[in-house]
Amino acid sequence: MSIAYWCILIAAVLPYIWVTIAKQSGERYNNRDPRGWQTKQTNPRSHRAHAAHLNGFESFPALVAGVLMAQLAGVPGSTINALAVVFVVARVLHGIFYIGNQQALRSLVWLVGFLSALALMVMAALKIA
């Protein structure tokens, strides 16, 4: 099960990697007004990295819920680990494709990540029912 827990940790850190890229892609960063600073950026890469940052936070609860639900329901650890790894790989690729302005690939890997988290929840629900 520790692989899935490591995946949760990695997924928790990923948004901070993307926002670091956003800050480095824009004009000199101003920590006094970070949100205002972001809205003033003209580099599209900074905006895309910031969007990947926000999306990382949006997707994180689904992984956590899926892993914990599946574990509590008795889904095999190997299945939980595999789906958690798929989620993290998809989320890394999502950020890369988002920053790289690859919309179709970004959407595809977003779907893969979402479905992996959803699969964990569904397996948990079917085990409990």
N, C-alpha and C positions, 0 to 999 in steps of 0.2 A: 504493500500500500504506500510505502514511502515515495515511490515514483510519482504517484498522483499528488501527493503533498508537495513535492518539489515543483510539480507543474503549476500548482496553485501559487507558489512563491514566485515562479518565473512570470506567470501571468499578472501578478500584482506589481512586478517591477517594470514590465514592458512599457506601460504608459509613460513612465519617467524617462525611458530611453528616447521615446518619440518626442517628448517635449524638449529634451535636451537638443535634439536635432533641430526642432523648430526654433529654439533660441539661438542656435549657432548659424542658422540659415538667414536670419534677419539682420536688421541693423543692430548696433550695439544695444544689448539687452538692458532694460531698466527694471530693476526689481521693486522700485517704489510703486509702480502701477503696471503689474504684469499683464493684466487683461487689456488695459488700454494700449499697452505697448504692442500686443499681438494684433489688435485691430488696425494699427497704423502700418503694419508691415506690407511691403509691396512685393516681396519675393513669394511666388506661389508655393515654392517648396516649404517655406515656413508655415503657410496656411495649411498645406496638406499634412505636414508632420503634426501640427496642432490638432487637426481633425483626427488623425490616427491616435493621438494621445487621448482625446475625449472618447473615441470609440472603444479604446482599450478599457477604460473605466466602465463603459456601458456593458461590455461583454463579460467582465470579470464575475459578477454575481451568479451568472448562469453556470459557470464552471464550478464555483464553490458549492452552489446548491446541488448540482448534479453529482459531484464527487461524494459529498456528505450523504445525500439521499441514497445513492447507490450503496455506499458502505453500510449505512444503517439497515438497508433492506436485505443485505446479504448477497449482493451481486458479486460474482467472483472478482478477486483483486486484480487478476491479470486483465480482465475486461475493463475494469475501471482505469487501470494504468494505461492501457492501450488507447482508450478514448481520451484520456487526459493529455497524453502525448500528441495525439492527432490535433486536439484543440490548440495546444501551445504552438505546434508547428504551423498550423493554419493562422494563428494570430501573429506570429513572427512574419510570415509571408504577407499577411494582410498589411502590416505596417510598411513593409518594404515596397509592396505594390502601390500602396496609398501614396507614399512619398515619391515613388517613381512615376506617378501619374498613369498607372495601368488599371483603368477602371474595370474592365471585364475580369481580369485576373483577381483584382481586389474583391470584387463581388463574389466570385467563385470561392475563394478561400474563406471569405466571411461566412458563406453558406456552409462550408465544410465544418468550420469551427462551431457554428451555431447548432448544426445537426449533431455533432459529437456531444455537446453539452445536453442537448435535448434527448439524445439517446440514453444518456445516463439517467435522466429523470424518468423517462418512460420505462426503462428496465426496473427502476426502483418501484414505480407505481404498479407495474404488473406483478412484481414479487410480493408486494404487500397485499394486493387485492385478493 
